[in-house]
């Protein structure tokens, strides 16, 4: 009986130990250290309002578009206040980075963000917002230009975004990125993300980070961001492209990219394949191309001729609050898994989840905690 009891004890002890072995999820999460995911871009304060068609027409805006403010839009930033406005910490890259941190939850400050703001009220709001979502934001603060803003004009589930970059346009590599304490944060990261919008601001900063990633076999990811980037900043885009390990874009950007690159095709799958085969510096990694298409399937290349499509999560029209930030949220979800070395399929799944949550809220906002895992 004694032996028998010992046997029982042993089994019970083993049973008690078993659950510890069954927590790969938690183990993976603890491997993440602060500053593992790095983003650099244009920090903007979103001024979001539901507007009418007359307002769009008055300023020559399309219902669903992203443009940079011109002189004719100056009055828009005054007039938008006649509608009920909401403020959100925005800017494409910063949106994606804060969504990634939200998806990861613990530890805090896995995500780093660099960008330029003004020493003013809106700058203070942005700092506070970054702190609230546990992003390790290191802004280059200067006094010449005010903090950038973005008017988000919502009609139905469309949004027309007019960005007044202001300070965001004045990020300086030598004044911020090159500083020893800041560059250390770059060196700590293993995944990098920059939206194409930043090509209009500091190509030299992007190239410095991209080359660092490539030389150290880290992941450098970039977003096409908007048709005008593919058109008017084509040279800068193609200077960075050889370092891009993961390229993001939506169907409109992909079509413009194809046209500008002379791909001679409007087939989004074909465009993804051609974008994948563009010259690449780090031969250890095949380029991945991920194109979203709103409510239609997401397309992802996987090397060679391999290409996969993924259905997005269904949502009823009545549950859509606004699609502002859905693309940024998709990227944030994707990056949150990529930085944890999850499969590409899992990355897309997380992207779809984050986008689905975001479009149920105003701007690029989300509930307190995700229920993805």
PETA-V894274 format. One record per run of one state. SS is the DSSP state (H for helix, E for strand, C for the rest). FROM is the first residue (numbers start at 1). TO is the last residue. Records with the same first field share a line. If there is no record, write none. Layout:
BEGIN
SS=FROM-TO ; FROM-TO
END
This chain:
BEGIN
C=1-1 ; 22-23 ; 32-36 ; 41-43 ; 51-52 ; 59-64 ; 69-70 ; 74-75 ; 83-84 ; 91-91 ; 105-110 ; 119-120 ; 133-135 ; 143-147 ; 156-157 ; 165-165 ; 171-172 ; 178-179 ; 189-190 ; 201-202 ; 216-218 ; 224-226 ; 233-233 ; 242-245 ; 262-267 ; 277-287 ; 294-295 ; 302-306 ; 311-316 ; 320-325 ; 339-343 ; 359-373
H=2-21 ; 24-31 ; 53-58 ; 71-73 ; 76-82 ; 92-104 ; 121-132 ; 166-170 ; 173-177 ; 180-188 ; 196-200 ; 203-215 ; 227-232 ; 234-241 ; 251-261 ; 268-276 ; 317-319 ; 326-338 ; 344-358
E=37-40 ; 44-50 ; 65-68 ; 85-90 ; 111-118 ; 136-142 ; 148-155 ; 158-164 ; 191-195 ; 219-223 ; 246-250 ; 288-293 ; 296-301 ; 307-310
END
